[in-house]
């Protein structure tokens, strides 16, 4: 067991190669492996990422010291006296969490809680090490203002990256069921007022409808833009996202209803969306921001 502990701490280069290999395979599987086969891979991938994260954490908290007349190796708990030497390990942790935090979602709410815990603990601990390094620099030769500015910039960037990962995990399971909310849930059902009119008709109805809202319905389009003026102008390509909601059922005031099988309507009403109901009639639909009771 002692030899295994020493190996886990000392084999930093092997650790790096394993992490790179796992990430490359993860990316390749998303594009090269059949979706049905990938479901099997999805079950063991989070275990691999979790083991790798624990490995990096173990080598982060412990170090090896050579001492004694027989040159024996002793495992010591790290005191974090040299924060800069730990940045490489935090980079590994950040990469692992960035590519692996969504793999835990397959286990439902428990997986999301695991992901949130890993992101929170690692993010705060990384900021703590950055603060410790900044304090060490201040005690040597740098002034307080310069040290604080350096800490604020680096900690702000790191904190923002980890906050985005935290927000994505939180919204996947615990988000708010409201269109446009900053913490809007990824996938949920809600009842909103829609404006609906029969194709060929001249009357528009404002009626409550059951909607299924999911990021899986989003589409992305590239468009060309021109930046600058005159000789300094140059072309660029930007990507715009259009979110859609699935209209499941529309309720009339007289108790009647309309059902739709596959009815996707743009949430921002940027498209003239039409859907066919259970009777074969075609309707034009727009979604309002008003929630139905």
N, C-alpha and C positions, 0 to 999 in steps of 0.2 A: 504493500500500500504506500509506503514511503517513497518507493521508486516511482510509482504512478504520480504521486503529488509533485515530485521533483520534475517529472517529464512534462506535466501540465503547465508548470510555471516556466520552465526553461525553453520549451519549444515554441517560441514566439513566431518564428518564421513559418513553421509548419502550421500554426494556427492561422496565420495570414493566408497561406495557400488554400487551406480548407475553406475558409470564409469566401475567398474569391471564387473557388470552384462551385460552392453551393449557390452563390448568387448568379453565376453564369448559367448554371443548370436551371435555376428557377426562371430566369428570363427566357431561356431557350424553350422550356416546357410550355410556357404561355403561348408560344407561336408555332411550335413544331409538333406538339403532341395532341392527339385527338381529344376533344373535350370529355368524352366518356371515360377515356383512360386516365385523364388528368384528375378525375374525381378521386381515384385511388391515391394518387400522389398527394392530393390536398390533405389527406388524413395524416400522413406521416411527416409532411413538410414542417408544420409547427413544432413537432417534437425535435426535429433537427435544429431549427432556429433556437429553440429554448435551451438545448444542450450547448450550442455554441455560445449563446449569451452567458450562460453559467460559467463556461470555460474562461471567457474573457474576464468576467467578474472575479473569478478565483485568482487568476494571474494579476488582477488589478489590486487585490487586497493583500496578496502575499508575495514575498520575494525570497530569494535564496542567498544565504551568506556562507562563504567558505571560511571555516575557522578550525582551530585545534591543530595539534601536532600531526594528526593523521589526515589533515586536509579534508575533513568531512564536511558535507553540505547540510546546512541547517535552515529549515523553513522559518521565516520570521514574518510577523504581521507588519505590513507596510505602514509607515508613519506619515507618508505624503510630504516628506521634506523637500522633494524635488518634483513639484507639480508638472513642470514642462516635460519630464520624462514619461508622463502618463497620457499625454495628448494623443499619442498613437493608439493606445488602447481605447480611449474614448471615441476616436474616429472609427475604430472597428465596431464598437457598440452602436454608434449612431447609424452606420451603414447597415448593420444587422437589423436594427429596429425599423429603419426606413423600408427595407425590402421585406421584412418578416412580420410587421405588426398586423397586417390584414389576414395573414394565414391563420391567426388564432380565432378569427370570426366564425370559422366553421363549427366551433363549439358553442355558438350562441352567446347568451349573456355572460356565461362564465369566461369564454374566450375573450370577449370585449373587456371584461374586468382585468384579466391577465394583461392584455395589451395596454390598458390605461395605467396599470401599476408599473409595468416596465418603462413606459414612456415617462411617467411622472418621476419615478425614483432616479432614472438615468439622467433626465434633464436637470433636475435639481442638484444631483451630485456633480454633474459636469460644471454647472455654474459655481458650485462651491469650490471646486478645484481651480477654476479660473480666478475666483476672488482670492483664493489663497496665494496663487501665483502673483496676482497684482499686488497684494500686501507685501509679498517678499521683495518684489521689485522696488516698492516704495521705501522699504527699510534699507535698501542698498544705495541707490543713487537718484531715483526719480522723485519728483515732487508729487504732492497730493493731487493737484489738478490734473496733471498729465496722466497719473496712474488711474484716477477715477474715470477720465474720458476713455482711456484704453479699455478699462474693465466694462464700462457702460456699452461701448460699441460691440465688443466681442460677446459679452453676456446677452446683449439684446438680440444679436443675430442667432446665437445658439438657442435662446429662449423662444424666439419666434418660430424657428424650425421645429422645435419640440412641441410648441403650442399647436401648430398646424396638424401634426400627427395626432396629438391629444384630441383636438377638435374633430378630426375625421373619425377617430375611434368612438368618441362620445356620441356624435350624431348618428352613427350606424345603429346604435341600440337605444340610446336614451334621448335622442333629439326631440325637438318640439314639432308637433304636427301642425305646422302653419307655413303656407307658401311664402317664400321670401325671407323668413326669419334667418338670422345669422347662424343659429344653431338648429336649422331645419333638419329633421330626420331624413335619412337617405331614402327609405321606402316606408310608406304608410298610406292608410286610407283616411279620407276626410270628406266632409259634405260641404260643398260650396255652391253659391248661386252662379248659374250660367245663363248666357243669352243664347237662345236657340230659335231658329226660324226654318220653316220648311222651304226647300229649294223650289222656286216658282211661286211661293206665297209672298204676301206683303205684310205679314204680322210677325213680330218678334216677341218671344216670351222670356220672362226672367223667372227661372225655376230652380229649385234645389236639385242637386245631382250628387251621386256617389262617385268619388274620384279615387283612383289609385295613382299615387305620385311616387316616382322612383327615378333615381339617377340613371338607371339602366335604360331609360327611354330617351336619354339625351342624344343629340346628334351634334357633330362638329363640322364646320365648314371653313375653308381657307379663302381669304379674299385679299386682293392686292390694295395697298395703300401707298400714298406718296408723301414723304416727309421732307420738310425743308422748303426753301424758296429759291427759285431760279437755278443758278449753277450748283447750289448746295443741296438741291432736292435729290432724293434717291428713293427707289422703290423698296417696299418691304411687304412681307406676307404676315398677316395676322389671322388668328383662329378664333372664331366666335362659336359659342355654345348656345344651342336652343334646347330648352327643357320642354318635355311633353308630359301630359297626364292622360291616363286612360279613363274615359267616361264609361262607367259601368251601368248606371241606371239613372233615369230622369223622372222626377215625380211631378205630375200635374196636380192642380189644386182640386180637381174633381175626384181625385183618388186614382186616376189612371197613371200609367207609367210607360216609359220607353226603355227598351233594353238594347244594348249594343254589344256586339261580339268583340271586335277589334277596332276600337275607336280612340285614336291618339290625337290629342289637341294640344297645340303649343300653348304653354302657360302665359307667355307674353303676347299671345295673339298676333304673332308676326307672320303667320300663314293663314290663308283662308281655308280652314279645315272643314271638311264635310264627312259625315258618317251615315251609314245605312242602319236603320233600326230593324226590329224583329219582323216588321211587316213589309220590309223592302223599300220603305220611303227614305229619301235622302234629306239630311238636315245640315244646316250650317251652324257651327257652335263656336262660341267665344267664352272663355273663363274669366269671371270677375274676381276681385280680391275680397269679396264679401263672403264671409262664412255663413252657412245655413244653420239654423237651429234644429 
